[in-house]
Amino acid sequence: MGQEVYLKAYKMGKKAYQTRLLRGERPTLEVLDEILPPKSEYSEVPLGLIQIPADRIVGTKSDGRSNAFASNFMPILAVRSEFAAKWSNLSSSHVEEGIREPVKAYEYLNKYYVEEGNKRVSVLKYYQADTIAGVVTRILPKRRNDNKLYFEYLDFYDKTNINFIWFSKSGDFQKMLIAVKGNAQDEWDDDDRLYFRSSYYRFQDEYKAAGGSHLRITEGDAFLGFVQLFGYERIKEMTVAEMKELVVKSWKEFCLLDSGNEVRLKMDPQEEKKPLFSVKLTTPRPALKIAFIYAKTPISSAWTYMHELGRNHLEQTFPEEAVTTCFENVTEAIIDDVLETAIKQGNQIIFTTSPIFANASVKAAISHPEIRILNCSLNTSHKYIRTYYTRLHEAKFLMGAIAGAMAENDKISYVEDYPIFGSIANINAFALGAKMVNPRAQVYLDWNSQKDNNVGENIQRRNPSCISAKDIVIPEEESRWYGLFHMADGNRINLAMPLVHWGKFYEDLIRMKVNGTWKDEDKNEAKAINYWWGMSSGVVDIICSKNLPHGTKRLVEWMKKSIISGEMNPFAGKLYSQNGIVQWDPDSVLSPEDVMTMDWLAENVVGSIPKQKELLEHAEGVVRQQGVASSKEG
């Protein structure tokens, strides 16, 4: 029996050996002594007897036995060798009574290297043991930039005593802590570890069965993505059958993670557009049912009001071909139920108009692949839904140029709501536009969502010549402080306002759906798709007041035409932040990805990006989902 098992293990070892050899990789076990830094660069910490994750055991302490095994720890010495006989006897012993004697190993950067018990590890790996008992000594290197992830793991381990999960990106260990406990500070108790272990290994089994071993991401990466999508509380209560079904249905999300969450930006609608229903049918075609889901109401929120105008535009443009409905005041707590209601009502396309609805949108799309769901967010990477947003920073650049031209005292106030993707680009584009026409212009930044921050008092104290406030106001709002206005002798004079034509955005998206463009993209595109349209597509514009001087208006018109034609870009040339040069080359242009994820402010901006803990409670959800990196720190 033992010899037959050895032969099978030997074949597995030879296959792994030859595969790695052909790839030009080391075909045998890693050797710790060959990769250790100088003795002065590390210390040794005894961990005692622990359960070592079998898949984290990758090599031997010294090279004495490394050549007896392939890289997968399967044996490669001849079947009739003394080594083979000992391995076979150990295999038989394990089947009869189990291997109880712990191995002796070293842990270095969360990989384990065996000093005593290599054959025991080989046998247990052959029988697919999840863990192997071992007396372990940790090799603790000095903290450096290149081992930052390992020290994040150590912090995770200190709180959880979990050593079987590994992530490939900095910050993900903390994300998992938050996903499980709601914060990154609490230590885990025995129940926490028990539920986590059970959930992780059930997921791991189904993930591997679906083909996870063929992806480059770690199983921890995949599990975190799964948890972020469906929620840890739901996952730990899942049956094996439910887990299997959702892993299979979510497979495109894992593939997207494997590709680095790549997003294909669609910068403009298709050039050629057909009529919405260009084919004459002998029988009437049923109207397309479309739902809009709002976080607030058009009466209470300018953002929702703009999308409601877009919905009304759709009904007016396609009075017979489309029927729309909307759901208002939807929170994160009820979004799942609202989406199910919208689907049961027969809606074929659903627009969720807030970034906080992104995860719920993905879950609904996975469960209902026949429904098209689009989420209004920027730089969100999901394969089962499309995302859409506007390049509003193009209009803000023009607004900044107007402000710079009209600011007699060189002081301009800029009021923003949340430090999220897109808003930083808006601020910087505005500041760069102001500086282009007035090198002395200073833009004073205030945040409506920041704690202990009285925006009105700040503006009054600074006495700026120009103020950039809300882009639009709802009809019922008493304040007319919106757009860009000029202050003169205490009087407010409106100069301009940016315009987002959501109706045109929605119209073009519906045309793409009906005319088959959407299906073509499904067939040919492996990446997530984000529609990010600007002035060239007609969804972003600027409205100038009659109060604007004629010369300034002509300048703005010229700049607008240059942006539409592609001759001008707000983020072209040398760019300076508050902390130094961002872009050196005068002929370069920031990539769309760099524009989306900006976490710096232009040198003529006076102010900073607030951290999440500095924001009011109502801002936490949107910043958690769409906040720039610097706002989430601290």
KEVOPA-779807 format. One record per residue (C-alpha): residue in three letters; x, y negated, z negated. Coordinates in steps of 0.2 Angstrom, whole numbers, plus 2048, in hexadecimal, padded with zeros to 3 digits. Layout:
N
ALAXYZ;...
//
This chain:
634
MET800800800;GLY80E7F47FB;GLN8187F780B;GLU8087F4816;VAL8057E380D;TYR8187DF80F;LEU8177E2822;LYS8087D6823;ALA8117C9819;TYR8207CB823;LYS8177C8833;MET80F7B882C;GLY8217B3827;LYS8287B6838;LYS81A7AD841;ALA81D79E836;TYR83079F838;GLN82F79F84B;THR82279184C;ARG82D785842;LEU83D78B84B;LEU83578685C;ARG830775855;GLY84177284F;GLU83C77283D;ARG84477C82F;PRO83D78D82F;THR84179381E;LEU83D78C80C;GLU84277A807;VAL85177A7FA;LEU84F76D7EC;ASP86276C7E9;GLU8647667FB;ILE8587577F9;LEU85B7517E7;PRO8627407E5;PRO87273E7DA;LYS8707437C8;SER8717317C2;GLU86172D7CD;TYR8557397C4;SER8517407B3;GLU8497517AE;VAL8387527A5;PRO83276379F;LEU8207667A2;GLY81F77779A;LEU8137857A0;ILE80777E7AD;GLN7FD7857BC;ILE8067807CB;PRO7FB77E7DB;ALA80178B7E7;ASP8017807F6;ARG80C7747EE;ILE81A7817EC;VAL82577E7FB;GLY8377847F7;THR84478B7EB;LYS8507827DF;SER8607887E8;ASP8637907F9;GLY8667A17F2;ARG8557A87F7;SER84F79B803;ASN8547A6812;ALA8497B480C;PHE8397AB810;ALA8317A181E;SER82B79081A;ASN81A797815;PHE8237A2807;MET81F7B2811;PRO82E7BE811;ILE8397C0821;LEU8467CD81B;ALA8457DE824;VAL8377EA81F;ARG8437F7819;SER84E7EC80F;GLU8507EC7FC;PHE8477DB7FB;ALA8387E3804;ALA8377F17F8;LYS8377E57E9;TRP82A7DA7F1;SER81F7E97F5;ASN8207EF7E3;LEU81C7DE7DC;SER80D7DD7E8;SER8067EE7E2;SER8097E97D0;HIS7FF7D97D3;VAL7F07E37DA;GLU7F07EF7CC;GLU7F37E37BD;GLY7F77D27C3;ILE8067C77C2;ARG8077BF7B1;GLU8197BA7AF;PRO81B7A77B3;VAL8277A17C0;LYS8347947BC;ALA8347847C7;TYR8387727C9;GLU82C7657CF;TYR8337577DA;LEU82774A7E2;ASN8187557DF;LYS8207647E8;TYR8267737DF;TYR83677D7E1;VAL83878E7D9;GLU8487937CF;GLU8427A47C9;GLY8347AE7D0;ASN8347AB7E3;LYS82D7BC7E7;ARG81F7BA7DA;VAL81B7AA7E3;SER81C7B27F4;VAL8107C07EF;LEU8047B57E6;LYS8037A97F6;TYR8007B9801;TYR7F17BD7F6;GLN7EC7AA7F7;ALA7ED7A67E5;ASP7E77947E2;THR7F47917D3;ILE80379A7CD;ALA8087997BA;GLY8197917B8;VAL8257897AC;VAL8297787B4;THR83676B7B3;ARG83275A7BB;ILE8407517C5;LEU83B73F7C2;PRO8447337CE;LYS8467207CB;ARG8377167D1;ARG83A70F7E2;ASN8307097F1;ASP8327197FA;ASN82A7237EC;LYS81C7187E7;LEU80F7257EB;TYR8177327E0;PHE8167267D1;GLU8047227D5;TYR8027357D4;LEU80A7357C3;ASP7FE7287BD;PHE7F07337C3;TYR7F77437BB;ASP7F973A7AA;LYS7E67367AA;THR7E07467B2;ASN7EC7547AF;ILE7E87587C1;ASN7F775E7CC;PHE7EE7667DB;ILE7E97577E6;TRP7F474C7F0;PHE7F073D7FB;SER7FB735809;LYS7F6723806;SER7FB7177F8;GLY7EC7127EE;ASP7E27227F1;PHE7E672A7E0;GLN7DE71B7D8;LYS7CF71C7E3;MET7CC72E7DE;LEU7CD7297CC;ILE7C071B7CF;ALA7B57277D9;VAL7B47347CB;LYS7B37297BB;GLY7AE7187C2;ASN7BF7107BD;ALA7D27157BE;GLN7D57137AB;ASP7CB7217A2;GLU7D473279E;TRP7CB7417A4;ASP7C574E798;ASP7C376179A;ASP7B27607A3;ASP7B87537AF;ARG7C775E7B4;LEU7BB76D7B5;TYR7AF7657C1;PHE7BC75D7CB;ARG7C576D7CD;SER7B57767D2;SER7B07697DE;TYR7C17677E6;TYR7C477A7E9;ARG7B377C7F0;PHE7B676E7FC;GLN7C7775800;ASP7C0786805;GLU7B377E811;TYR7BF772818;LYS7CC77F81C;ALA7BE78A823;ALA7B977C82F;GLY7CB77A835;GLY7D276E829;SER7E477682A;HIS7E576F83C;LEU7E475D836;ARG7F3753830;ILE7EA74B821;THR7EC753810;GLU7DD75C809;GLY7DD74F7FC;ASP7DB741809;ALA7CC74B810;PHE7C474E7FF;LEU7C573B7FB;GLY7BD73680B;PHE7AF743807;VAL7AD73C7F6;GLN7AC72A7FC;LEU79F72F808;PHE79373A7FE;GLY7987357EC;TYR7A073F7DF;GLU7917427D4;ARG78874A7E3;ILE7977547E8;LYS79A75C7D8;GLU7887637D7;MET7887697E9;THR78677C7ED;VAL7927857F8;ALA786785806;GLU783772804;MET79576F804;LYS798779813;GLU78A77181D;LEU79075F819;VAL7A376381C;VAL79E76982E;LYS79275B831;SER7A074E82B;TRP7AE756836;LYS7B0746841;GLU7B473C831;PHE7C274782D;CYS7C974683F;LEU7C873483E;LEU7D273482D;ASP7DE73F836;SER7E0732844;GLY7E4724837;ASN7D271D837;GLU7D5716848;VAL7C870A84E;ARG7C5706860;LEU7C06F4861;LYS7B46EF86F;MET7B76DD871;ASP7A96D987D;PRO7996E1884;GLN79A6EA894;GLU79D6DF8A3;GLU78F6E78AE;LYS77E6E78A6;LYS76F6EF8AD;PRO75D6EA8A9;LEU7576F2899;PHE74C6FF8A1;SER7516FF8B3;VAL74970F8B9;LYS73670E8BD;LEU72D71C8B4;THR71C7238BA;THR7177248A7;PRO71A71789A;ARG72A719891;PRO72871887E;ALA72E708875;LEU73F70A86D;LYS73D70985A;ILE74B6FF851;ALA74D6FB83E;PHE7576EE836;ILE75C6F0823;TYR7606E1819;ALA7696DF808;LYS75F6CF805;THR7506C680D;PRO7506B981B;ILE7496AD80E;SER7576AF801;SER7666B280C;ALA76D6A981B;TRP7766B8821;THR7666C2821;TYR75D6B4829;MET7696B4838;HIS7666C783A;GLU7546C4839;LEU7556B7847;GLY75E6C5851;ARG7506D184E;ASN7436C4854;HIS74E6C1863;LEU74D6D4867;GLU73A6D4866;GLN7386C5871;THR7456CC87E;PHE73D6DD87F;PRO72B6DA87A;GLU7256EB881;GLU7356F5881;ALA73A6F486F;VAL7316F485E;THR73B6EE84F;THR7386EF83C;CYS7426E982D;PHE7456EE81B;GLU74A6E080F;ASN7526DF7FE;VAL75B6F0800;THR7686F47F3;GLU7767017F2;ALA76B70B7E6;ILE75D70D7F3;ILE76570C804;ASP76571F806;ASP752720804;VAL74F71180F;LEU75971981D;GLU74F72981B;THR73F71F81C;ALA74571682B;ILE749726834;LYS73872E82F;GLN72F71F836;GLY737724847;ASN744717849;GLN75171C856;ILE75D70E852;ILE761707841;PHE76C6F783D;THR7726F682C;THR7776E482A;SER7836E581B;PRO7946ED818;ILE78E6F5808;PHE782700812;ALA79170881C;ASN792718812;ALA78071B811;SER77F718824;VAL78C725827;LYS78373281C;ALA77272F825;ALA77B730836;ILE783741831;SER77274882C;HIS76974083B;PRO77574184A;GLU76673C856;ILE76572B84E;ARG77071D853;ILE776713843;LEU780703844;ASN7886FA835;CYS78C6E8835;SER79E6E882E;LEU7B06E5834;ASN7BE6F1834;THR7B370082E;SER7B9710834;HIS7AB71E836;LYS7A8729845;TYR79572D842;ILE79071A843;ARG79570B84D;THR79A6FB844;TYR7986E984B;TYR79D6D8846;THR7A26C784E;ARG7B26BE851;LEU7AB6AF848;HIS7BD6A9845;GLU7BD6A2857;ALA7AF696853;LYS7B8692842;PHE7C768D84C;LEU7BD680855;MET7B567A845;GLY7C667883D;ALA7CC66D84C;ILE7BD66284A;ALA7C0660837;GLY7D365C83A;ALA7CE64F846;MET7C164783B;ALA7CA64882A;GLU7D1637827;ASN7D963B816;ASP7DF64C81D;LYS7D4655810;ILE7C8663815;SER7BE66E80A;TYR7B968080F;VAL7AD68A806;GLU7AC69D808;ASP7A26AB800;TYR7AC6BB7FF;PRO7BE6C0802;ILE7B96CE80E;PHE7BF6D3820;GLY7BC6C582C;SER7BA6B781F;ILE7CD6B581D;ALA7CF6B4830;ASN7C16A6830;ILE7CA69C823;ASN7DB69D82C;ALA7D469A83D;PHE7CB68A836;ALA7DC68582E;LEU7E668783D;GLY7D967E848;ALA7DA66F83C;LYS7ED66F83C;MET7EE67084F;VAL7E665F850;ASN7EC65883F;PRO7FC65F839;ARG7F9656828;ALA7E865F825;GLN7E6669815;VAL7D8675813;TYR7D2677801;LEU7CA6887FF;ASP7BC68C7F3;TRP7B269C7F0;ASN7A069D7EB;SER7A26AE7E4;GLN7B06AA7D8;LYS7AD6A97C5;ASP7AF6997BC;ASN7B068F7CC;ASN7A66807CF;VAL7A767D7E1;GLY79D66C7E1;GLU7A86657D3;ASN7B866A7DD;ILE7B26627ED;GLN7AD6527E3;ARG7BE6517DB;ARG7C86537EB;ASN7BD6477F5;PRO7C064F806;SER7BC647816;CYS7B465781D;ILE7AC666816;SER7A867781E;ALA79A67F814;LYS78E68D818;ASP78C69182B;ILE77969082A;VAL76C68E81E;ILE75B69681C;PRO74C68B820;GLU74568B80E;GLU756685807;GLU756673801;SER768670804;ARG76D66B815;TRP78066E811;TYR78467981F;GLY79167A82D;LEU79E66C82E;PHE79A65B828;HIS7A364A826;MET7A3640816;ALA7A262D818;ASP79E62180B;GLY79462E801;ASN78A633811;ARG78B645818;ILE78C64582B;ASN78A656834;LEU797659841;ALA79566B847;MET79067D842;PRO79568E848;LEU788699850;VAL7876AC850;HIS77A6B285C;TRP7756C2854;GLY7676C4860;LYS7726C586F;PHE77D6D1866;TYR76F6DC863;GLU7686DA874;ASP7786E087C;LEU77A6EF870;ILE7686F5874;ARG76C6F3887;MET77C6FE884;LYS77270B87B;VAL76470C889;ASN77070B898;GLY77A71A892;THR78A71088E;TRP78971787C;LYS789729882;ASP79872688D;GLU7A171F87E;ASP79C72E874;LYS7A473A881;ASN7B4730884;GLU7B8728873;ALA7C0732864;LYS7C272285A;ALA7B671984F;ILE7AE70B859;ASN7AC6F9853;TYR7A46EC85E;TRP7AD6DB85A;TRP7A66CE866;GLY7AA6BC867;MET7A76AC871;SER7AB6B5882;SER79C6C087F;GLY7906B287B;VAL78D6B8869;VAL7986AA860;ASP796698864;ILE79868685C;ILE78A67985C;CYS79166785C;SER787659854;LYS78464885D;ASN78E64084F;LEU79E648856;PRO7A963B860;HIS7A963E872;GLY7BB641873;THR7BB64F866;LYS7AC65786E;ARG7B665887F;LEU7C5660875;VAL7B966D86E;GLU7B267187E;TRP7C3674886;MET7C967E877;LYS7B9689879;LYS7BB68C88B;SER7CD691888;ILE7C869D87A;ILE7BB6A5886;SER7C76A7894;GLY7D46AE888;GLU7E16A088B;MET7E069B879;ASN7E06A5869;PRO7DF69E857;PHE7ED6AA852;ALA7F96A7860;GLY80B6A185D;LYS81569F84D;LEU80A6A183E;TYR80E69C82C;SER8066A181C;GLN80769A80B;ASN8166A6808;GLY81F6A4818;ILE81F6A982A;VAL8136B6830;GLN8176B6842;TRP8276B084A;ASP8256B285D;PRO81D6A2864;ASP8166AD873;SER80E6BA867;VAL7FC6BC862;LEU7F66C5853;SER7EE6D6856;PRO7DB6D8853;GLU7DF6E4845;ASP7EB6D783D;VAL7DD6CA83E;MET7D06D5837;THR7DB6DA828;MET7E36C9823;ASP7E76C8811;TRP7F16B7812;LEU7EC6A5814;ALA7F3698820;GLU80068C819;ASN7F567D819;VAL7E768680F;VAL7E76817FD;GLY7E068F7F2;SER7E16A27F1;ILE7D86B27F4;PRO7CF6B77E4;LYS7D16C97DC;GLN7C26D47DA;LYS7C26D17C7;GLU7C16BE7CA;LEU7B06C07D4;LEU79E6BF7CE;GLU7956CF7CC;HIS78B6CE7DC;ALA79B6CD7E6;GLU7A26DE7E0;GLY7986E97EC;VAL79D6E07FC;VAL7AF6DD7F7;ARG7B16F07F2;GLN7AB6F5803;GLN7B36E780E;GLY7BF6DD803;VAL7D06D980A;ALA7DF6E2801;SER7E46D37F6;SER7D36D07EF;LYS7D26E27E9;GLU7E26E17DF;GLY7E36DD7CD;
//
